Amino acid sequence: MLKRPALLWLLAPYALFLGALPLVDQVRPTILGLPFLFSWILLSTLLTPVAVFLAWRGDRKRGRA
């Protein structure tokens, strides 16, 4: 059993950057004039601090931070 399940949030950026990369390796469609792959990487970068915050908040609720 996991002792710190909140840290699983930190796997989300890894999955977004590396796990899904072969699936989104396309130029079309474009989103706001950007190629789809660039849009995907930009979205992943913006969601990384959210995942870190959720992991920190989950650890803090358990009295670890």
Secondary structure by P-SEA (a helix, b strand, c coil): ccccccccccaaaaaacccccccccccccccccccaaaaaaaaaaaaaaaaaaaaaaaaaaaccc
